[in-house]
Amino acid sequence: MKQIKRNCWYSVVFLTTVIGANACRVPHYTGTEMKPIDHFRNQDEHEADSSIAKISYRDFFKDEMLVALLDSALKKNNDLKVALKQIEFASEGYKQSKWLNVPLVNANLANMGINRPSGNSMNGMMASQFMGQKYTMDYTSSIQISWEADIWGKLNGQKQESLVDLLKTQEAVRAIKTRLVAEVVQGYYNLLLLDRQLEISQRNLAFADSTLFILNKQVELGLANILSVQQQEVTRDQIAKRIPALEAGIQVQENALSILVGEVPGPVKRTMRLDQVESSANLSLGVPANLLSYRPDLRSSELDIRRSLATIHVARASMYPNLNITAQGGLNAFKANNWFNLPGSLFAAATGTIVQPILNGRQLKTRLEQSKIAKDQMELNFKQTMLKAVGEVSDALIQIDKLGEQLETSNLQVARSDKLVQNAMLLYKFNEATYLEVIVAQTNRLQVELDQATVKAQKINAITSLYRALGGGWL
């Protein structure tokens, strides 16, 4: 019989150890089941696995002034500073989670109380009989210690949750960096576009003024009529009207860019013109799987899954028995003059409790099931984020490809329109063309040059969007 009891006891201990060992372990995230994506749409199938996301913005963008603006933005931008403070905030939470396994210790430095029981109660009669007074005094100084044994790994799961929260704030900072780099770059190139549009408009205005001067001289000499002068004045005014709007747009863009880089709104220095900007020839994309290494939003979404696993573990461990050990010791006396009389005033007490939740209004079960559902949601969010990321890269590729074709056509249009204006003016001098044809040629050249500058800026911004979509900008 003793042998049977001993075997039963060993079995219970063994099963408890096995269950505890398995329950203590927080599940490890092994990845999300998702159909593999081999390449991006419009990607060269023979491209190497390298990605421009690995390149620092200092090497990717060749304009020294732009790089200086990016350096300033990453150092002074207030939104980024707020995110960095959030890392410090989450870091303190993670430091605190490391102390979950450490016993709680509280010191009761001084506790003085008086109790006056009823004279008709047993305590009141005993106080009067043995102490000669109707009240009792109590003086206590003590230290209380409590500790929860992390048998099932619940506290370890909570620590994992705090760690994931810290890692997510770091990914949030990286996301802000990539967005900030893209916004500064796009703002800077938009400034160059406005500069180019202003330059084109001013050049065309000067040409219109010189043409108007010639026409007035021709009218004075009787070689032209006043109608041609009036038509040229209308054309000249239409060009002049654009210039104040462009100048206002330049100053507004300078203000926005100054704020992004953490400076008081003001002028922004430029050392390069839009037509001098060279597009990067090396636009290696790598494979879609690389996005997980560089895109902060994907990394953050994956961390959400890791956190949900820890939350499930905590919810499950909360359904198992809790072992709490408490201890208290200190000094206690009924008289103040005996309060610190050692060892007579010393006292100590210790208790150990095992609590097994049985019926808790289904709260624990609900929490566990909701945690599982939340994990499924996080996995779906991750898959959707991955699809969006691949879509953003593919969209940028399409834009770069088609804008390149548009830019080639625009370059041809500018060359042809410039030659058309020269021929129209030459023919007009020999009365082989009407002045209406000259005005149409001038108007077309202005529009074609403005369109060329716009397409050039759009292509540069598309390359910047590709750099950001691949996760570049925070390294």
Summary of the structure (lengths in Angstrom):
residues: 475
radius of gyration: 39.1
end to end distance: 70.3
largest distance: 138.1
contacts: 1390
relative contact order: 0.15
helix: 66%
strand: 11%
